[in-house]
């Protein structure tokens, strides 16, 4: 009897464990609102767009080095569009929603996108073959990289209940795209309390609040007031100063007086050789034997400085040097006075925003389909394990069982290839540098300058700049420690007497004065030579 009880108890325990496991599996499957592994061919289930712009060919292919299949971008420099309608729209308004997918840039990515569009219910008459960039979506999420753009997009299209207009709200300072050829998994978690979390390879890279103006541009809740669209009145005077209307040009103000005049007090130096030219023909020069007067023209000896002028004060015609004209005043302009009609700098008044509304939580549109609509210069982009779930644990479990296994294999293979090819030297350093730069560029207040911080297309330039910065810092430290050169002794010279005027003159007048001064400076060496 005791033995029978023990057998019954064991049977009941096994049944309970089996029931719990089965319930857990059923719950796990139920938590997957949508899942696409691409283990089976996509044909017949995913619909390729019929639009003329999309010439790219999708293929069902294995990920390099794995037995797992994915959806492959097979051609370079093409536009691609494909879509899968959900059996039942995914409702985003209640509870947690997880959007997750894998992508791998098997040939790298210099310019192209690899993001997903989560389409809202389309207008009547729309078919999947009509899918294009105009098909309205609720959320766009995923990596995009080209030129200065390097980000993992998260864009929410939200309807303004007042205007009825759908507006794109972009996540500010999104994380950067990993710069390698490994499989990466991108996760967006929409949680109650308006919270958004962006994960890359299971690691949180960004946390945001849907209703915060610090996290989305433009903010979901519009400003209460907007600038009045009315234009500035014609009689609005923004001039703080105006020319004095009562001012009169002085009688002795000569606008035609030149800036410089001849120095009448100058005297020609004794010994000046008026009849000697400054340059003479080189007496030692001879006409080349192959010189042809008919083809080359009449031969002339090259010029050299006149040796007689070296001991004389100067040669050639002597002219008096120029000096600053004390009577020069420039063009007269009336002095400025306070403008009695000055009203300040005009700006439109703030008026109530007719499209303002208050919001406790975003009014998410249901997800009726998932589409991939991209343009890319690279082939070999592979998509896989696309998931929509209402439980974070489901996404985490999928990362561990699907993504992590592949990633670890690819990581080890990459290390082995780097070791064999000897790229673990400078290239390894470059990669570490760029990994560090990407982390720095993801700091919120530096994200807007990401394109200046990172120049991955020109790694030698970036490393050169970094080395230059290190050298400059090292030089400054040495200067601080050992000191610089002692300042040279400067002889005190009397400061030139400044010319006074009632204004600084226009830019045209300044340019004319500068041009004349440049001409005078160019002639100064010759004058000095003649004056000596």
BAMARLUM-395817 format. One record per residue (C-alpha): residue in one letter; x, y, z. Coordinates in steps of 0.5 Angstrom, whole numbers, padded with zeros to 4 digits, always signed. Last residue first. Example, Ala and Ser with C-alpha at 12.3 -4.5 7.8 and 13.67 -1.06 7.14 Angstrom:
<rs>
s+0027-0002+0014;a+0025-0009+0016;
</rs>
This chain:
<rs>
x+0139+0213-0099;x+0132+0216-0102;x+0133+0212-0108;x+0133+0206-0104;x+0128+0208-0100;x+0123+0209-0106;x+0125+0203-0109;x+0123+0199-0102;x+0117+0203-0101;x+0113+0202-0108;x+0110+0195-0106;x+0108+0199-0099;x+0105+0205-0103;x+0101+0200-0107;x+0098+0196-0101;x+0096+0203-0098;x+0092+0204-0104;x+0089+0198-0104;x+0087+0198-0097;x+0084+0205-0098;x+0080+0203-0103;x+0078+0197-0099;x+0076+0201-0093;x+0072+0206-0098;x+0068+0200-0100;x+0067+0197-0093;x+0064+0204-0091;x+0067+0209-0087;x+0069+0209-0080;x+0066+0215-0078;x+0066+0222-0076;x+0074+0222-0077;x+0080+0222-0073;x+0087+0220-0076;x+0091+0217-0071;x+0098+0219-0069;x+0103+0214-0070;x+0106+0211-0063;x+0113+0213-0061;x+0117+0207-0061;x+0120+0203-0055;x+0125+0198-0057;x+0122+0191-0056;x+0127+0186-0052;x+0125+0179-0054;x+0121+0175-0049;x+0125+0169-0046;x+0124+0163-0050;x+0119+0158-0046;x+0119+0155-0040;x+0121+0148-0037;x+0115+0145-0034;x+0110+0149-0038;x+0113+0149-0044;x+0114+0141-0044;x+0106+0140-0042;x+0104+0145-0048;x+0109+0140-0052;x+0105+0134-0050;x+0099+0137-0051;x+0100+0139-0058;x+0104+0132-0059;x+0097+0128-0057;x+0093+0133-0061;x+0097+0131-0067;x+0097+0124-0066;x+0089+0124-0066;x+0089+0128-0072;x+0093+0123-0075;x+0089+0117-0073;x+0083+0121-0076;x+0086+0122-0082;x+0089+0115-0083;x+0082+0112-0081;x+0079+0116-0087;x+0072+0113-0088;x+0072+0112-0081;x+0072+0120-0080;x+0068+0120-0073;x+0068+0126-0068;x+0066+0131-0074;x+0060+0127-0076;x+0058+0126-0069;x+0058+0133-0067;x+0050+0133-0066;x+0052+0127-0061;x+0056+0131-0057;x+0051+0133-0052;x+0048+0126-0051;x+0054+0122-0051;x+0054+0117-0056;x+0060+0121-0060;x+0064+0119-0054;x+0062+0111-0055;x+0063+0112-0062;x+0070+0115-0061;x+0072+0109-0057;x+0070+0104-0062;x+0074+0108-0067;x+0080+0108-0063;x+0079+0100-0061;x+0078+0099-0069;x+0084+0103-0071;x+0089+0100-0065;x+0086+0093-0068;x+0088+0096-0075;x+0095+0098-0073;x+0097+0091-0070;x+0092+0085-0070;x+0092+0086-0078;x+0097+0080-0078;x+0093+0076-0083;x+0093+0070-0079;x+0091+0074-0072;x+0086+0078-0075;x+0083+0072-0078;x+0083+0068-0072;x+0080+0074-0068;x+0074+0074-0074;x+0073+0067-0073;x+0072+0068-0065;x+0067+0074-0066;x+0063+0070-0071;x+0062+0064-0067;x+0060+0068-0061;x+0055+0072-0065;x+0052+0066-0068;x+0051+0063-0061;x+0049+0070-0058;x+0043+0071-0064;x+0039+0065-0063;x+0038+0062-0056;x+0041+0068-0052;x+0037+0073-0056;x+0031+0069-0057;x+0031+0068-0049;x+0032+0076-0048;x+0026+0077-0053;x+0021+0072-0050;x+0023+0075-0043;x+0022+0082-0045;x+0014+0080-0046;x+0009+0083-0051;x+0012+0081-0057;x+0014+0083-0064;x+0020+0079-0067;x+0024+0079-0073;x+0029+0073-0073;x+0033+0075-0079;x+0035+0080-0084;x+0042+0080-0088;x+0045+0085-0092;x+0050+0082-0097;x+0050+0087-0102;x+0052+0094-0101;x+0050+0101-0104;x+0043+0101-0100;x+0036+0104-0101;x+0031+0101-0096;x+0024+0099-0095;x+0023+0093-0091;x+0016+0092-0088;x+0012+0090-0083;x+0004+0090-0083;x-0002+0092-0079;x+0002+0095-0073;x-0003+0099-0069;x-0003+0106-0068;x+0000+0109-0062;x-0004+0114-0058;x+0002+0117-0054;x+0001+0117-0047;x-0002+0123-0042;x-0003+0128-0047;x-0005+0135-0048;x-0006+0138-0054;x-0004+0144-0058;x-0006+0145-0065;x-0009+0152-0065;x-0003+0154-0062;x-0004+0160-0057;x-0001+0167-0060;x+0006+0169-0058;x+0008+0176-0061;x+0012+0176-0067;x+0019+0179-0067;x+0021+0186-0068;x+0028+0189-0066;x+0027+0195-0062;x+0022+0201-0063;x+0026+0207-0065;x+0022+0213-0067;x+0027+0218-0064;x+0033+0215-0067;x+0039+0216-0062;x+0044+0220-0066;x+0049+0218-0071;x+0054+0223-0074;x+0053+0226-0081;x+0058+0223-0087;x+0064+0226-0090;x+0068+0222-0095;x+0075+0222-0093;x+0079+0226-0088;x+0085+0228-0092;x+0088+0234-0090;x+0094+0231-0087;x+0096+0227-0093;x+0100+0222-0091;x+0107+0222-0095;x+0110+0220-0102;x+0117+0220-0104;x+0120+0225-0109;x+0122+0222-0115;x+0129+0221-0118;x+0129+0218-0125;x+0134+0212-0125;x+0139+0210-0120;x+0140+0210-0112;x+0144+0212-0107;x+0150+0210-0110;x+0155+0204-0109;x+0150+0199-0111;x+0148+0203-0117;x+0154+0202-0121;x+0153+0194-0120;x+0147+0195-0124;x+0143+0189-0122;x+0142+0184-0128;x+0138+0183-0134;x+0138+0177-0139;x+0141+0178-0146;x+0135+0179-0151;x+0135+0174-0157;x+0130+0176-0163;x+0124+0171-0164;x+0124+0164-0162;x+0122+0161-0169;x+0125+0166-0174;x+0131+0168-0169;x+0133+0161-0168;x+0137+0160-0162;x+0141+0153-0162;x+0148+0156-0161;x+0145+0160-0155;x+0146+0167-0155;x+0151+0169-0149;x+0151+0172-0142;x+0157+0175-0139;x+0155+0182-0140;x+0148+0181-0137;x+0144+0187-0140;x+0143+0192-0135;x+0138+0194-0129;x+0137+0200-0124;x+0139+0205-0130;x+0144+0210-0130;x+0143+0217-0132;x+0140+0220-0126;x+0146+0217-0121;x+0144+0220-0115;x+0151+0222-0112;x+0148+0227-0107;x+0141+0225-0104;x+0135+0228-0108;x+0131+0233-0103;x+0125+0231-0099;x+0121+0237-0096;x+0115+0237-0102;x+0113+0230-0099;x+0109+0228-0105;x+0101+0227-0103;x+0098+0221-0100;x+0090+0220-0098;x+0088+0224-0103;x+0083+0230-0102;x+0077+0230-0106;x+0072+0230-0100;x+0075+0236-0097;x+0072+0238-0091;x+0073+0246-0090;x+0066+0248-0090;x+0064+0243-0085;x+0058+0238-0087;x+0052+0240-0084;x+0048+0236-0079;x+0041+0237-0078;x+0039+0230-0080;x+0043+0227-0075;x+0044+0220-0078;x+0040+0214-0075;x+0042+0210-0069;x+0037+0205-0066;x+0035+0203-0072;x+0029+0197-0072;x+0023+0202-0074;x+0016+0199-0075;x+0013+0203-0080;x+0012+0197-0085;x+0009+0193-0080;x+0013+0186-0079;x+0009+0180-0082;x+0003+0176-0078;x+0004+0169-0077;x+0004+0170-0070;x+0009+0166-0066;x+0007+0160-0063;x+0004+0158-0056;x+0002+0152-0052;x+0008+0148-0056;x+0007+0141-0058;x+0006+0135-0054;x+0010+0130-0058;x+0016+0133-0058;x+0019+0135-0065;x+0024+0132-0064;x+0024+0127-0059;x+0028+0126-0052;x+0029+0133-0049;x+0022+0134-0051;x+0020+0129-0046;x+0013+0125-0048;x+0016+0119-0051;x+0021+0118-0045;x+0028+0116-0047;x+0033+0110-0045;x+0039+0109-0050;x+0044+0104-0051;x+0042+0098-0047;x+0046+0092-0048;x+0042+0086-0051;x+0046+0086-0057;x+0044+0093-0058;x+0038+0095-0054;x+0034+0102-0054;x+0029+0103-0049;x+0023+0107-0049;x+0018+0109-0043;x+0012+0113-0044;x+0010+0110-0037;x+0008+0103-0039;x+0014+0100-0043;x+0016+0100-0051;x+0022+0096-0052;x+0026+0097-0058;x+0031+0091-0059;x+0037+0091-0065;x+0041+0084-0066;x+0047+0084-0069;x+0051+0079-0073;x+0058+0081-0075;x+0061+0085-0081;x+0063+0091-0077;x+0062+0098-0075;x+0056+0097-0070;x+0051+0103-0072;x+0051+0109-0067;x+0046+0110-0061;x+0040+0115-0062;x+0042+0123-0060;x+0034+0125-0061;x+0029+0120-0062;x+0025+0123-0068;x+0018+0125-0068;x+0015+0124-0075;x+0008+0128-0075;x+0001+0125-0078;x-0004+0131-0079;x-0011+0131-0076;x-0010+0138-0074;x-0013+0137-0067;x-0012+0130-0065;x-0004+0130-0068;x-0003+0123-0070;x+0004+0120-0069;x+0009+0117-0073;x+0014+0115-0068;x+0022+0115-0071;x+0027+0110-0068;x+0033+0110-0072;x+0040+0107-0070;x+0045+0112-0072;x+0051+0114-0077;x+0049+0119-0082;x+0055+0124-0083;x+0056+0120-0090;x+0051+0114-0090;x+0049+0109-0084;x+0042+0107-0082;x+0041+0102-0077;x+0034+0100-0074;x+0027+0103-0073;x+0021+0106-0076;x+0014+0106-0072;x+0007+0107-0074;x+0008+0107-0082;x+0004+0110-0088;x+0006+0107-0095;x+0010+0113-0098;x+0016+0109-0098;x+0013+0104-0102;x+0008+0098-0101;x+0003+0097-0107;x+0005+0090-0108;x+0002+0089-0101;x-0005+0092-0103;x-0008+0098-0101;x-0015+0099-0104;x-0018+0102-0097;x-0012+0106-0094;x-0007+0102-0090;x-0007+0100-0082;x-0001+0102-0079;x+0006+0100-0082;x+0012+0098-0078;x+0018+0100-0082;x+0024+0096-0081;x+0031+0099-0082;x+0037+0096-0085;x+0040+0103-0089;x+0045+0104-0094;x+0052+0107-0095;x+0059+0104-0092;x+0056+0098-0090;x+0060+0092-0089;x+0060+0086-0094;x+0056+0081-0089;x+0053+0087-0086;x+0048+0083-0081;x+0041+0084-0078;x+0037+0081-0073;x+0030+0084-0071;x+0027+0086-0064;x+0020+0090-0063;x+0018+0089-0056;x+0011+0092-0053;x+0010+0092-0046;x+0003+0094-0043;x-0003+0097-0047;x-0003+0102-0053;x+0001+0098-0058;x-0004+0093-0061;x-0001+0089-0066;x-0006+0088-0072;x-0008+0080-0073;x-0006+0076-0079;x+0000+0081-0080;x+0002+0083-0087;x+0009+0082-0089;x+0012+0087-0094;x+0018+0088-0098;x+0022+0094-0102;x+0029+0094-0104;x+0032+0100-0108;x+0039+0098-0111;x+0046+0100-0111;x+0049+0093-0110;x+0045+0087-0110;x+0043+0081-0106;x+0040+0084-0100;x+0038+0077-0096;x+0032+0075-0092;x+0035+0070-0087;x+0037+0062-0086;x+0041+0059-0081;x+0046+0054-0082;x+0052+0058-0081;x+0059+0061-0083;x+0056+0066-0088;x+0048+0067-0086;x+0044+0062-0091;x+0040+0065-0096;x+0033+0066-0098;x+0034+0072-0103;x+0031+0079-0105;x+0032+0082-0111;x+0033+0090-0112;x+0029+0093-0117;x+0025+0097-0113;x+0023+0104-0116;x+0018+0101-0121;x+0013+0099-0116;x+0011+0092-0115;x+0013+0091-0108;x+0015+0084-0106;x+0010+0080-0102;x+0013+0076-0096;x+0009+0070-0095;x+0008+0067-0102;x+0016+0067-0102;x+0019+0068-0096;x+0023+0061-0096;x+0023+0057-0089;x+0028+0058-0084;x+0026+0065-0085;x+0026+0066-0077;x+0019+0071-0077;x+0016+0072-0071;x+0009+0076-0069;x+0005+0077-0063;x+0010+0072-0059;x+0007+0072-0052;x+0003+0066-0054;x+0009+0062-0056;x+0012+0064-0049;x+0005+0062-0045;x+0005+0056-0049;x+0012+0054-0047;x+0010+0056-0040;x+0004+0052-0040;x+0008+0046-0043;x+0013+0046-0037;x+0008+0047-0032;x+0004+0041-0034;x+0010+0037-0035;x+0012+0039-0028;x+0005+0037-0025;x+0005+0030-0029;x+0012+0028-0026;x+0010+0030-0019;x+0003+0026-0020;x+0007+0020-0022;x+0012+0021-0017;x+0006+0021-0012;x+0002+0015-0015;x+0009+0011-0014;x+0010+0013-0007;x+0002+0011-0005;x+0003+0005-0009;x+0009+0003-0005;x+0006+0005+0002;x+0000+0000+0000;
</rs>
